Amino acid sequence: MQHLSDAQFEAAVGDALDSIPPQLARAMDNVVVLIEQEPPAEDPQLLGVYDGTPLTERDGWWAAGALPDRITIFQGPLERMCSSVDELREEIAITVVHEIAHHFGIDDRQLHELGWG
């Protein structure tokens, strides 16, 4: 198990977001990335979750008053699964990319096929 302070974990998530290619980052629309300590009790191993309407499913009326999509990264399970800071940073980056892919309409099956499962 590897533990980071809240500020260090937030910085690692920021680094993962900064690693997204600029043209892809610019294509993200109305999405916020949050960090929570633990996932819901019914899914204690959940590393991250995307909650929103993927870009591929939005229609002309979507933006009329829509709240931002949310990507939530769960610090506790990520820390518990990693034995080094380098491994933790890598898993954070993988989780961030995985959840951003959902924002772009890529499902879990496709992500597993691409090696981002």
C-alpha positions, 0 to 999 in steps of 0.5 A: 500500500502506498499513501500520498497526501491529499495535495500529492494525490491531487497533483498526480491526477493533475499530471495525468490530465496534463498528459492528455494530448492537447487536441483531445483535452480541447475536445472535452466538453463540460466535464469536471474531475473530482477526487474522493477518498472512497467509492460507494460501499457497494463497489469498494474496489472502484478506482474511478467513475464517469457520470454524465452523457458521453459526447457521442450521445449528446444532441442539440438540446443537451447543452441547454442547462446541463450540469457538467459531467463528472469524473471521480477518482477514488484515492483509497482503492488506488493507494491500497492496490499499489506498492510504490509511488511510481506504480500509484502514479501509473494507476492514477494515469490509467484510471484518468484516461479510462474515465475520460474515454467514457466521456468520449463514448468508449465503453469498457469492452473497447477499453479492454481491447485497447489495453486500458481496461 
